[in-house]
């Protein structure tokens, strides 16, 4: 099954969040699994994806489109809508939409898995060796040779790890691929690029 073809068909070749028809691509809703899954993916535009991945670039007015897309029958779209509305809830209008939204318990756990909606005091923040905040999708470089547990491999100092994912239960751990192997890395041994 070609996931992009199925998503194009499902979405009528429009962004499932804002309904634009330009710069569309498959976006796998975090936390991601190694294999692409249609039920955990959405078809979204570059603008939406950039704002999902970079909270600092969030434009509250862009997300007024969630008034329509939050009612989508596909769970992955609902999850993203819930996360963005929680991120923006201090704006006023998103809280009204959240009050109308309902997610099954399992879906709510998925929505909360990235920490959106947590109070800032409760949120787990990943920091590199210099104290710089690491976000999902960032790139880091190893600052020390690290032996990989359960393997004879040693991840060498200076190795770049691209598009890291975060451990949402422990601020000291991130995950990424080194030499084609998926490993867990301690944040005090990396520097954000």
Buried (B, 14 or more C-beta within 10 A) or exposed (E): EEBBEBBBEBBEEBBBBBEBEEEBEBBBBBBBEEEBEBEBBBBBBBBBBEBBBEEEEBEBEBBBBBBEBBEBEBBBBBBBBBBBBBBBBEBEBBEEBBEEBEBEEEBBEBBBBBBBBEEEEEEBEBBBBEEEEBBBBBBBBBBEEBEBEEEEBEBEEEBEBEEBBBBBEEBEBBBBEBEEEEBEBEBEBBBBE
